[in-house]
């Protein structure tokens, strides 16, 4: 059993998935520690969430550092991070970071991969594509990150119904609720050894 999950979060905006994970650490459902939070956006609400939770928080971007990858690794290593969690991170994660953490970099995608993934498939674009396709089911996927968009090994998925009355935003809100459950569920399974990464 791996009871030593130390999480490093990469976020660009609100960080609601990160908050859901932190809440499950605090309530004892998830046996893990939040090591540090890094955002490429100095105004990200995720940084404020981290500060409120007394988790070390950093703004790291091309504006602050010449070698962003090195600084991300430097900070996460300082806090003994062994698993990197992408929570709405709007940047490609380099091969260098993926290899440094032995492939233990997780992302959440707001659809059931392998459908509706790839370049340009993020945010509301995904939900527009799902509705236009006529799909009756969408959902969320946790996958391992590779240097290519959305093509790493799928670890866990949860389905969400698509209704004829859905707008992309209504579907997005329903999928986000599922994301908040799925990310922690996946990490609990990793911590318990039920999912191997």
FENBEL-V335603 format. One record per run of one state. SS is the DSSP state (helix for helix, strand for strand, loop for the rest). FROM is the first residue (numbers start at 1). LEN is the number of residues. If there is no record, write none. Layout:
ss;from;len
SS;FROM;LEN
SS;FROM;LEN
//
This chain:
ss;from;len
loop;1;4
strand;5;7
loop;12;4
helix;16;11
loop;27;5
strand;32;8
loop;40;5
helix;45;8
loop;53;3
strand;56;4
loop;60;8
helix;68;11
loop;79;4
strand;83;5
loop;88;7
helix;95;6
loop;101;4
strand;105;5
loop;110;14
helix;124;10
loop;134;3
strand;137;8
loop;145;9
strand;154;8
loop;162;6
helix;168;25
loop;193;5
//
